[in-house]
Amino acid sequence: MTADTTYAIERARPQDGAAFTASIAGLFTEDGGTRDPHLDTTWPDHHGAEDFVRELDDPNHLHLLVRGDDGRVYGHLIGVRRQPHPMRPSARTAVLLSMRVAPEARRQGVANRLVGDFMDWARQQQANEVTVSAYASNHPALNCYRRNGFQDFEIVLRAEP
């Protein structure tokens, strides 16, 4: 794709299941598959469509697609509204669970638009905080999230026994 391609952000529909799952599989391969030796990169192929269908009509979930003017899907975003936890009873949290923009559509503002739509949805859900996690070595993703107002909050450290 060229910089002339126009990308639309739209709510995913039932007929988008295969394209949505393919985008998730791309994220698993590109991101987790290169950063987490324990990640089953085939998980989306075996479970992604099932989860997509189950969550699509759930008002606590948001499923967005990036569609090019050529009709192809160039990315996705999954968000979820979590119920308050007894340890944090006043936190109404919206979690950005998964986001991917295909390499050929990057650096064109698509990720910022996805995050903006997620933030709008979170406000509509009356969330008072939003969270996202990313691999510490995924500097482009971390920079994108920070540009969109996310700040470091927790750090998970890992070691081999």
N, C-alpha and C positions, 0 to 999 in steps of 0.2 A: 504494500500500500504506500501511497505517497502522502505528502502533507496536504494534498488536495482532497483526500478522502474525508467525508463527513461522518461523524459517529454520533449515534443517538443512544441515549440511556433510556431503557424502558423496563417495565415490570415483566418478569418472566411469566410465560403462559405454559399450560400443560404440554403443548406441542413443542416447546423449547427444551424438553428434558434431555435429549441427546446432545444438543449443542452446549447446554449448561454443564452437563456432566463432563463433556470434553474439555471445557475451560477449567473445571476443577482438576481434572487429570493433568492438564498442563501445569497448573500451579504445583501439584504434588511432585511432578517430575522436575520442574525447573527450580523450585525453591526447597522444599523438604527433601527431595531426593538427592540434592547436592549438599545438604547441611545436616541431615539426621540419618545416621546409618541404620536406625531401627524402624524408620517409617516404611510402611507397606505402600509403595507407590502404586500398587494395583487396586488399592481400596476403592477409589472412585469408580473403577470399572465394575466392581462387584456390588457396591452399596450406594453409589452416588445417585443413581436414578431413583432408587427406592426412597432415599431420604428426601430428594427433591420433590417427588410426588406427595409424600406425607406432609411436608412442611409448606407446600405452596399455598394452600388455603388457610394456613394458621396465621391469624392476625398478629401473633407475636414474632413472626419471621418476615424478613424482607429479602426478596430475590430480584436482583437487577441484572440486566444484560447490557452489554455494549454491542450495538449492531452497526456495521458499516453500511454505507449507502449501496454497497454491492450485495447486501443481504446476509453476509457472513457475520458470525459472532466473534468479537474480538476481546471479550472479557466478561467478568461477572463480579458481583458483590453479594455476599450473604451477611445479613444482620439479624440479630435476635434481641428481643427484650426479655431480660431476666427478672424473675420475681425477687423482691427483697429477701435477703437472708437474715435470720435472727441476729447474727453478729453485726450486721450493718443494716438495721431496719429502715433507715431513712434513705438508703441508696436505691434509686430507681435507675438501673443500669441498662444501657443499650450496648451490645457488643458487636463490633465489626469482626465477624468470624473468619471471613475469607474474601480476598480480593485479588484479582489478576487482570492485567491488561497485556494482551499479546505483544510481543516485542515490536512488531511492525506498527503498532498503534501508540507506542510510548512516546513521551516527550511532546505530547500534543494537548495536554491538559485533561485527558480522559480520566486519569486517576483522581485528579482534583474534583472533577464533576461528580464522579461516583461518591467520593467522600462527602461532598456537599449535599447530594441527595440523601445519603445515609443520615447526615446531621439533621436535615429537614424532617426525615421520618422519625428520628429519635425525639425531636421536639414534639412532634405530633403524638408520640407515645408517652409524653410527659416524663421522659427520662431527665434526670438531673446530673447524670454523668454518662460518658461514653468511653469505652475501652477498646483497645486493639492490642494484639501481641504479634511480634515478628521475631524472626531469628536475629540474634545479635550481630551476625555477620552479613545480614541483608541490609547494607547501608542505603541503597536506593529506596527501599521500602520505608526504613526508619526516617530518612530525610523527608519523604513524601508525607508521612503521618505528622511529623513535627511541623512541616510547613502548613498543615491543615489544623493546627492547634493542639495536637496531642503532646503531652509532656511525659517524660520518664516518671514512672510511679513505683513499679516493682521490678526487681531483677531476679531471675531464676538462674542459679548457678548449678552446674552439673559436673560430676566427676565419675570416674570408673573406680569401683571398689578395689 
